[in-house]
Structure formats: C-alpha cells, structure tokens
Amino acid sequence: MTDPAKVRRHAERIRELVASVVRSQIKDPRLGMITITDARITADLRDATVFYTVLGDAAAQASTAAALESAKGMLRSTVGKALGLRHSPTLTFVLDDVQDQVKHIDDLLAAARQSDAEVQRLAAQAKYAGEAQPYRLDEDEDAEGDRNDDEGTPSATDRR
C-alpha cells in the first residue's frame, strides 16, 4: 500500500513539472493561455490526471486540448524521469470547468438574494388575515371566569 502523503507529494510534483514544461518547452501554436490547476495520481502511481483551464472561447479550449494531447508523450517522459519511478504514470488531461461552475453558483446566489428581497418587501406590506391578536388575553379569561362562577360551573382556574 502506498503512503497517502507520498501520493500527494507526487501529485503536486506532477502539477509543477507539467506547468513548467508547458510554459517553457512546448512551442505548439495551438496552445492557448493555459493554467495547470491540479493533478491527481492513483494510489499505485500509474495514472495521473492533470486539470487545466484555458482563457478563451470553446475554440481556444479545443485547440489547447489538441496541443496537450500531441505533447503527452514528451510530458510523460519528463514526469517519469523527474519522479524517478519504475513506471512513468500515464497522463490524462481534463479541462477544469471551475470558472463555469463559479459563475453558475454566483448566478444562483444572485437569484436567491433577489427572491429574498422580494419576500421581505411583500412581508413588510402584509396585513393580518384576521385580528392582530388572535389569542385571548388573560383579562378576557378573568371576565369569562366570573361569568362561569355566577352560573355555577367551575372556571378554568378552579379545575386545576
């Protein structure tokens, strides 16, 4: 069994290595404004997943994905030599859509704030459907208890 701390260290090292190689050694014109955000490696250190983001539209993302796919062999050999493992991990590149998810969550939060403000506005203008105080007060009970004593029936306080 592989030590989880060792796996985390290797994943961080893979992220750093891929980022530096992409920045300095890959000269593919299809490669856009890329940021390597994360890397994860399996416990057996055989498969690594590298997450990246690309600044630009869908065409820039597709061309960057093609550039990374074509440079995968060079990146794998560089990572394998640097890590000193018996087997170089296979690299899989995944577009990290965190920015899209963040935008979606921000839109949902804005809609929730707007609906909360609308509820607050409606609540401020609301009126009671019946009387403002729907429950009997103590003085009402005392007056009613006096009437019950006159009639010969025990009041609520007498029953206790």
FENHU-V261626 format. One record per residue. N is the residue number from 0. RES is the residue in one small letter. SS is DSSP state (2 for helix, 1 for strand, 0 for the rest). PHI is phi in whole degrees, 0 to 359 (* if undefined). PSI is psi in whole degrees, 0 to 359 (NA if undefined). Layout:
{{N & RES & SS & PHI & PSI} {N & RES & SS & PHI & PSI}}
This chain:
{{0 & m & 0 & * & 137} {1 & t & 0 & 272 & 142} {2 & d & 0 & 292 & 129} {3 & p & 2 & 300 & 327} {4 & a & 2 & 294 & 322} {5 & k & 2 & 294 & 320} {6 & v & 2 & 297 & 316} {7 & r & 2 & 297 & 319} {8 & r & 2 & 297 & 317} {9 & h & 2 & 294 & 321} {10 & a & 2 & 296 & 317} {11 & e & 2 & 295 & 320} {12 & r & 2 & 294 & 320} {13 & i & 2 & 298 & 317} {14 & r & 2 & 300 & 315} {15 & e & 2 & 295 & 316} {16 & l & 2 & 296 & 313} {17 & v & 2 & 297 & 320} {18 & a & 2 & 297 & 316} {19 & s & 2 & 290 & 323} {20 & v & 2 & 291 & 319} {21 & v & 2 & 297 & 321} {22 & r & 2 & 288 & 322} {23 & s & 2 & 253 & 328} {24 & q & 0 & 251 & 334} {25 & i & 0 & 274 & 121} {26 & k & 0 & 249 & 24} {27 & d & 0 & 290 & 126} {28 & p & 0 & 291 & 343} {29 & r & 0 & 285 & 343} {30 & l & 0 & 288 & 119} {31 & g & 0 & 269 & 198} {32 & m & 1 & 285 & 96} {33 & i & 1 & 250 & 145} {34 & t & 1 & 229 & 126} {35 & i & 1 & 276 & 114} {36 & t & 1 & 266 & 327} {37 & d & 1 & 199 & 160} {38 & a & 1 & 217 & 140} {39 & r & 1 & 229 & 145} {40 & i & 1 & 229 & 146} {41 & t & 0 & 289 & 164} {42 & a & 0 & 296 & 332} {43 & d & 0 & 274 & 4} {44 & l & 0 & 61 & 29} {45 & r & 0 & 258 & 330} {46 & d & 1 & 233 & 130} {47 & a & 1 & 238 & 139} {48 & t & 1 & 247 & 126} {49 & v & 1 & 249 & 124} {50 & f & 1 & 261 & 139} {51 & y & 1 & 217 & 158} {52 & t & 1 & 237 & 152} {53 & v & 1 & 232 & 133} {54 & l & 1 & 277 & 122} {55 & g & 0 & 137 & 190} {56 & d & 0 & 272 & 190} {57 & a & 2 & 295 & 327} {58 & a & 2 & 294 & 318} {59 & a & 2 & 295 & 322} {60 & q & 2 & 294 & 319} {61 & a & 2 & 293 & 318} {62 & s & 2 & 291 & 324} {63 & t & 2 & 293 & 321} {64 & a & 2 & 298 & 319} {65 & a & 2 & 294 & 321} {66 & a & 2 & 294 & 319} {67 & l & 2 & 293 & 322} {68 & e & 2 & 296 & 321} {69 & s & 2 & 286 & 333} {70 & a & 0 & 265 & 7} {71 & k & 2 & 300 & 320} {72 & g & 2 & 297 & 314} {73 & m & 2 & 295 & 319} {74 & l & 2 & 296 & 320} {75 & r & 2 & 295 & 317} {76 & s & 2 & 293 & 321} {77 & t & 2 & 296 & 316} {78 & v & 2 & 295 & 317} {79 & g & 2 & 298 & 317} {80 & k & 2 & 293 & 319} {81 & a & 2 & 289 & 324} {82 & l & 2 & 281 & 334} {83 & g & 0 & 70 & 30} {84 & l & 0 & 272 & 160} {85 & r & 0 & 296 & 318} {86 & h & 0 & 241 & 130} {87 & s & 0 & 288 & 133} {88 & p & 0 & 289 & 143} {89 & t & 1 & 286 & 142} {90 & l & 1 & 254 & 134} {91 & t & 1 & 237 & 128} {92 & f & 1 & 258 & 130} {93 & v & 1 & 233 & 128} {94 & l & 1 & 291 & 123} {95 & d & 0 & 272 & 113} {96 & d & 0 & 261 & 36} {97 & v & 2 & 298 & 320} {98 & q & 2 & 297 & 320} {99 & d & 2 & 295 & 319} {100 & q & 2 & 293 & 321} {101 & v & 2 & 296 & 317} {102 & k & 2 & 296 & 318} {103 & h & 2 & 297 & 316} {104 & i & 2 & 294 & 320} {105 & d & 2 & 298 & 320} {106 & d & 2 & 296 & 318} {107 & l & 2 & 296 & 319} {108 & l & 2 & 294 & 321} {109 & a & 2 & 296 & 319} {110 & a & 2 & 295 & 321} {111 & a & 2 & 294 & 319} {112 & r & 2 & 298 & 319} {113 & q & 2 & 295 & 316} {114 & s & 2 & 291 & 325} {115 & d & 2 & 296 & 319} {116 & a & 2 & 296 & 321} {117 & e & 2 & 295 & 318} {118 & v & 2 & 297 & 318} {119 & q & 2 & 297 & 319} {120 & r & 2 & 296 & 315} {121 & l & 2 & 293 & 324} {122 & a & 2 & 292 & 326} {123 & a & 2 & 293 & 330} {124 & q & 0 & 267 & 359} {125 & a & 0 & 286 & 150} {126 & k & 0 & 234 & 157} {127 & y & 0 & 292 & 146} {128 & a & 0 & 286 & 328} {129 & g & 0 & 240 & 225} {130 & e & 0 & 283 & 158} {131 & a & 0 & 295 & 325} {132 & q & 0 & 241 & 99} {133 & p & 0 & 282 & 350} {134 & y & 0 & 259 & 152} {135 & r & 0 & 286 & 142} {136 & l & 0 & 269 & 169} {137 & d & 2 & 299 & 321} {138 & e & 2 & 294 & 329} {139 & d & 2 & 294 & 321} {140 & e & 2 & 293 & 321} {141 & d & 2 & 296 & 318} {142 & a & 2 & 294 & 321} {143 & e & 2 & 290 & 323} {144 & g & 2 & 296 & 323} {145 & d & 2 & 296 & 321} {146 & r & 2 & 293 & 321} {147 & n & 2 & 294 & 325} {148 & d & 2 & 294 & 325} {149 & d & 2 & 292 & 328} {150 & e & 2 & 275 & 350} {151 & g & 0 & 95 & 5} {152 & t & 0 & 259 & 146} {153 & p & 0 & 289 & 145} {154 & s & 0 & 276 & 178} {155 & a & 2 & 295 & 326} {156 & t & 2 & 285 & 331} {157 & d & 2 & 289 & 330} {158 & r & 2 & 289 & 338} {159 & r & 0 & 283 & NA}}
